Amino acid sequence: MKARDARQLAKGLAFLSPWLIGFLAFTLLPIILAFYYSFCEFSLLKPPMFIGSDNYHELMHDEVFWRSMRNTLSYAWMALPMGLFVSLGLAMLLNVKMPGQAIFRTIIFLPSLVPVVASAMLWLWLFNARLGLINTALAKLHIAGPGWLTDPSWAMPALVLMSLWGVGYTVVIYLAGLQDVPKELYEAAELDGAGLWGRLWHVTLPMLSPVIFFNLIMSLIGVVQVFDVPYIMTQGGPARATYFVSMYLRDRAFQDLRMGYASAIAWMMFMLVLALTGAAFWTSRRWVHYERK
């Protein structure tokens, strides 16, 4: 390597050093330590003691863990497709030229800027079985509203419904993708006799498939790690109907001080995310189409 190239490399590393130090200290090192601690008995009060795979063996027979895993997958099964479908539909509607388009886009995006705690408190009032706005409106229609957050059968659907409140970021990404679809393709499809649904199916969705795939991956990661809103609104209840894996990890780590066991749960969550994203990448070859230039 020439002296000039070495100086350029040193300058580049110097500019990257804040990010590199942050990545090594706050991302890579915790990942490595969590993997090691998952094979240890570690209470924070004493040095970690290596116990092999005992934590994972106990995890395989932990009924609460599997209950939380089923809840997490049930939430993902409902919230993920609904979020993608609603956000895509809103983006297509907001992409149509109409009076007040900018105002409607702002209204859709604003909920994403509301702090999580404020959103949770607002929805706690909306879902209140006696005084909530939703059940009050249903009562006007002579419909008895359910106990949204007090009935185990309705608590999970209530959280899924609330998850649609924050699709603004996803809508913005879809809007950006829709702006990049060449108008010539729509014109060619229209000349071939394609109607509205034909243009949607054969032009819009294929051209938007990389954006859909990106949002799918990001949503997969998000739904598996869901924690803040359910913890604020239900604390995992009623009857552990909304008790997610992330909540179980938090309880074992900070209530029981079983950091090794919590690390094993974290790695199980990581493996779940890895498996789901791997399946998404494997299927993407069939439905994701990249424009070739």
C-alpha positions as a printed NumPy array, in Angstrom:
array([[  0.   ,   0.   ,   0.   ],
       [  1.324,   3.397,  -0.965],
       [  1.875,   6.08 ,   1.653],
       [ -0.886,   8.215,   0.12 ],
       [ -3.37 ,   5.35 ,   0.225],
       [ -2.418,   4.626,   3.835],
       [ -3.061,   8.261,   4.767],
       [ -6.433,   8.198,   3.02 ],
       [ -7.339,   4.988,   4.837],
       [ -6.288,   6.488,   8.174],
       [ -8.418,   9.569,   7.523],
       [-11.385,   7.42 ,   6.557],
       [-11.054,   5.309,   9.697],
       [-10.717,   8.456,  11.796],
       [-14.018,   9.785,  10.437],
       [-15.631,   6.378,  10.976],
       [-14.169,   5.908,  14.439],
       [-17.163,   7.327,  16.392],
       [-19.494,   4.865,  14.666],
       [-16.997,   2.002,  14.9  ],
       [-16.421,   2.562,  18.617],
       [-20.169,   2.816,  19.237],
       [-20.849,  -0.329,  17.234],
       [-18.133,  -2.33 ,  18.982],
       [-18.984,  -1.102,  22.496],
       [-22.774,  -0.975,  22.356],
       [-23.735,  -3.605,  19.76 ],
       [-21.11 ,  -6.242,  19.036],
       [-19.773,  -6.587,  22.601],
       [-23.266,  -6.972,  24.185],
       [-24.154,  -9.61 ,  21.578],
       [-21.023, -11.621,  22.385],
       [-21.534, -11.264,  26.139],
       [-25.225, -12.238,  25.872],
       [-24.227, -15.385,  23.983],
       [-21.704, -16.288,  26.696],
       [-24.086, -15.452,  29.555],
       [-26.763, -17.673,  28.009],
       [-24.564, -20.599,  29.068],
       [-24.077, -19.207,  32.574],
       [-25.889, -18.741,  35.842],
       [-25.576, -14.989,  36.264],
       [-27.484, -12.844,  38.777],
       [-25.485,  -9.587,  38.442],
       [-24.667,  -9.894,  42.146],
       [-22.128, -12.671,  41.616],
       [-19.691, -13.497,  38.824],
       [-21.195, -15.599,  36.009],
       [-20.842, -19.358,  36.505],
       [-20.701, -21.532,  33.398],
       [-23.437, -24.207,  33.434],
       [-23.426, -25.347,  29.809],
       [-26.777, -25.711,  28.054],
       [-28.861, -25.901,  31.24 ],
       [-30.622, -22.604,  30.504],
       [-31.698, -23.797,  27.065],
       [-32.768, -27.171,  28.434],
       [-34.931, -25.448,  31.046],
       [-36.302, -23.136,  28.377],
       [-37.495, -26.06 ,  26.288],
       [-39.682, -27.206,  29.213],
       [-40.816, -23.73 ,  30.312],
       [-44.592, -23.495,  29.788],
       [-44.628, -19.732,  30.356],
       [-41.999, -19.233,  27.67 ],
       [-43.958, -21.245,  25.128],
       [-47.151, -19.401,  26.06 ],
       [-45.401, -16.092,  25.453],
       [-43.993, -17.431,  22.187],
       [-47.477, -18.415,  20.992],
       [-48.781, -14.972,  21.923],
       [-45.946, -13.324,  20.001],
       [-46.57 , -15.427,  16.9  ],
       [-50.336, -14.838,  17.131],
       [-49.757, -11.097,  17.295],
       [-47.362, -11.27 ,  14.353],
       [-49.834, -13.389,  12.36 ],
       [-52.53 , -10.714,  12.742],
       [-50.619,  -7.423,  12.961],
       [-48.062,  -8.007,  10.213],
       [-50.362,  -8.599,   7.189],
       [-52.903,  -6.056,   8.404],
       [-50.214,  -3.406,   8.825],
       [-48.742,  -4.041,   5.38 ],
       [-52.153,  -4.092,   3.706],
       [-53.485,  -0.958,   5.422],
       [-50.306,   1.051,   4.894],
       [-50.124,   0.067,   1.228],
       [-53.787,   0.949,   0.7  ],
       [-53.363,   4.331,   2.398],
       [-50.252,   5.064,   0.334],
       [-52.123,   4.337,  -2.9  ],
       [-54.991,   6.588,  -1.848],
       [-52.618,   9.379,  -0.83 ],
       [-50.759,   9.04 ,  -4.133],
       [-53.85 ,  10.141,  -6.072],
       [-53.863,  13.794,  -7.084],
       [-56.653,  15.511,  -5.172],
       [-57.338,  18.757,  -3.292],
       [-55.753,  18.81 ,   0.155],
       [-53.395,  15.921,  -0.614],
       [-50.624,  17.329,   1.585],
       [-53.05 ,  17.767,   4.493],
       [-54.224,  14.154,   4.297],
       [-50.626,  12.923,   4.145],
       [-49.79 ,  14.951,   7.239],
       [-52.814,  13.575,   9.124],
       [-51.793,   9.982,   8.346],
       [-48.199,  10.585,   9.416],
       [-48.886,  12.557,  12.609],
       [-49.748,   9.535,  14.825],
       [-46.241,   8.181,  14.197],
       [-44.827,  11.262,  15.934],
       [-46.899,  10.852,  19.092],
       [-44.807,   9.437,  21.99 ],
       [-45.503,   5.809,  22.814],
       [-46.702,   6.505,  26.358],
       [-49.101,   9.209,  25.176],
       [-50.489,   6.886,  22.489],
       [-50.935,   4.071,  24.989],
       [-52.787,   6.314,  27.448],
       [-55.045,   7.573,  24.667],
       [-55.928,   4.061,  23.557],
       [-56.463,   2.977,  27.151],
       [-59.28 ,   5.513,  27.27 ],
       [-60.619,   4.517,  23.847],
       [-60.681,   0.835,  24.862],
       [-62.237,   1.447,  28.289],
       [-65.198,  -0.917,  28.536],
       [-67.465,   1.532,  30.41 ],
       [-66.364,   5.049,  29.442],
       [-64.324,   4.468,  26.279],
       [-65.221,   6.228,  23.051],
       [-65.371,   2.977,  21.052],
       [-67.919,   1.263,  23.289],
       [-69.858,   4.512,  23.673],
       [-70.17 ,   4.744,  19.89 ],
       [-71.202,   1.077,  19.699],
       [-73.834,   1.678,  22.363],
       [-75.361,   4.384,  20.161],
       [-75.844,   1.635,  17.573],
       [-77.358,  -0.636,  20.24 ],
       [-74.294,  -2.906,  20.178],
       [-72.777,  -4.098,  23.448],
       [-69.08 ,  -3.421,  23.234],
       [-66.614,  -5.995,  24.555],
       [-64.128,  -5.566,  27.367],
       [-61.309,  -4.79 ,  25.005],
       [-58.413,  -5.031,  27.453],
       [-60.127,  -7.041,  30.203],
       [-61.399,  -9.967,  28.101],
       [-58.696, -12.526,  27.123],
       [-60.49 , -13.084,  23.813],
       [-60.377,  -9.401,  22.86 ],
       [-57.108,  -8.146,  24.366],
       [-54.913,  -9.375,  21.518],
       [-57.2  ,  -8.058,  18.725],
       [-57.288,  -4.723,  20.561],
       [-53.483,  -4.473,  20.472],
       [-53.476,  -5.449,  16.805],
       [-56.036,  -2.734,  16.072],
       [-53.925,  -0.193,  17.901],
       [-50.828,  -1.215,  15.926],
       [-52.472,   0.27 ,  12.823],
       [-52.277,   3.669,  14.527],
       [-48.57 ,   3.986,  13.757],
       [-48.341,   2.97 ,  10.09 ],
       [-47.331,   6.485,   9.043],
       [-43.658,   5.666,   8.534],
       [-44.521,   2.683,   6.363],
       [-46.967,   4.786,   4.348],
       [-44.225,   7.336,   3.632],
       [-41.902,   4.581,   2.38 ],
       [-44.639,   3.228,   0.107],
       [-45.344,   6.714,  -1.194],
       [-41.697,   7.14 ,  -2.112],
       [-41.803,   3.794,  -3.924],
       [-44.967,   4.722,  -5.809],
       [-43.327,   7.923,  -7.045],
       [-40.617,   5.821,  -8.703],
       [-42.994,   3.65 , -10.746],
       [-42.525,   4.771, -14.393],
       [-45.671,   6.292, -15.844],
       [-44.791,   4.711, -19.197],
       [-45.636,   1.296, -17.77 ],
       [-49.124,   2.457, -16.804],
       [-49.627,   3.934, -20.26 ],
       [-48.443,   0.747, -21.942],
       [-50.701,  -1.385, -19.751],
       [-53.657,   0.882, -20.488],
       [-53.008,   0.594, -24.24 ],
       [-53.041,  -3.189, -23.823],
       [-56.501,  -2.964, -22.312],
       [-55.604,  -3.337, -18.633],
       [-58.128,  -1.829, -16.258],
       [-57.565,  -0.392, -12.804],
       [-57.059,  -3.755, -11.109],
       [-54.97 ,  -5.029, -14.011],
       [-52.58 ,  -2.08 , -13.721],
       [-52.436,  -2.576,  -9.969],
       [-51.656,  -6.291, -10.219],
       [-49.302,  -6.271, -13.209],
       [-47.559,  -2.902, -12.82 ],
       [-47.864,  -1.337,  -9.361],
       [-47.313,  -4.386,  -7.155],
       [-44.392,  -5.871,  -9.159],
       [-42.623,  -2.506,  -9.316],
       [-43.32 ,  -1.928,  -5.623],
       [-42.31 ,  -5.443,  -4.56 ],
       [-38.779,  -4.445,  -3.334],
       [-40.363,  -1.803,  -1.093],
       [-42.96 ,  -4.305,   0.137],
       [-40.154,  -6.751,   0.874],
       [-38.202,  -4.138,   2.846],
       [-41.254,  -3.243,   4.934],
       [-41.961,  -6.946,   5.46 ],
       [-38.49 ,  -7.551,   6.901],
       [-38.621,  -4.481,   9.138],
       [-42.116,  -5.404,  10.336],
       [-41.037,  -8.974,  11.088],
       [-38.274,  -7.7  ,  13.328],
       [-40.647,  -5.242,  14.995],
       [-43.521,  -7.627,  15.782],
       [-41.232, -10.223,  17.369],
       [-39.739,  -7.566,  19.659],
       [-43.012,  -5.829,  20.544],
       [-42.891,  -4.678,  24.155],
       [-43.591,  -1.058,  25.059],
       [-47.277,  -0.616,  24.159],
       [-48.503,  -3.992,  25.542],
       [-46.45 ,  -3.498,  28.698],
       [-47.966,  -0.067,  29.32 ],
       [-51.535,  -1.078,  28.485],
       [-51.953,  -4.642,  29.781],
       [-48.724,  -5.729,  31.546],
       [-49.264,  -9.055,  29.789],
       [-52.835,  -9.583,  30.995],
       [-55.563, -10.538,  31.243],
       [-54.61 , -14.118,  32.122],
       [-51.343, -13.696,  30.17 ],
       [-53.325, -13.263,  26.938],
       [-50.915, -10.514,  25.846],
       [-47.767, -11.765,  27.551],
       [-45.064, -11.565,  24.867],
       [-41.576, -13.057,  24.783],
       [-40.004,  -9.638,  25.3  ],
       [-42.006,  -9.226,  28.517],
       [-40.908, -12.636,  29.759],
       [-37.292, -11.721,  29.027],
       [-37.667,  -8.487,  30.983],
       [-39.251, -10.239,  33.982],
       [-36.587, -12.933,  34.192],
       [-33.79 , -10.389,  33.826],
       [-34.921,  -7.556,  36.095],
       [-37.365,  -9.205,  38.492],
       [-35.657, -12.554,  39.06 ],
       [-32.137, -11.279,  38.209],
       [-31.592, -14.358,  36.053],
       [-29.476, -12.663,  33.405],
       [-28.188, -15.942,  31.999],
       [-31.701, -17.296,  31.501],
       [-32.813, -13.965,  30.019],
       [-29.861, -14.096,  27.611],
       [-30.999, -17.544,  26.479],
       [-34.482, -16.117,  25.834],
       [-32.915, -13.257,  23.861],
       [-31.038, -15.707,  21.67 ],
       [-34.223, -17.699,  21.101],
       [-35.863, -14.471,  19.944],
       [-32.903, -13.841,  17.67 ],
       [-33.21 , -17.321,  16.172],
       [-36.927, -16.742,  15.588],
       [-36.234, -13.459,  13.795],
       [-33.465, -15.149,  11.796],
       [-35.764, -18.007,  10.773],
       [-38.605, -15.695,   9.731],
       [-36.366, -13.333,   7.775],
       [-34.614, -16.302,   6.176],
       [-37.979, -17.667,   5.039],
       [-38.898, -14.234,   3.679],
       [-35.643, -14.017,   1.701],
       [-36.142, -17.552,   0.388],
       [-39.648, -16.775,  -0.901],
       [-38.609, -13.345,  -2.246],
       [-37.118, -14.943,  -5.338],
       [-40.639, -15.755,  -6.5  ],
       [-42.385, -12.42 ,  -5.96 ],
       [-39.807,  -9.633,  -5.599],
       [-38.888,  -8.073,  -8.944],
       [-35.955,  -5.726,  -9.299],
       [-35.815,  -3.331, -12.229],
       [-32.931,  -4.108, -14.537],
       [-31.246,  -1.26 , -16.359]])
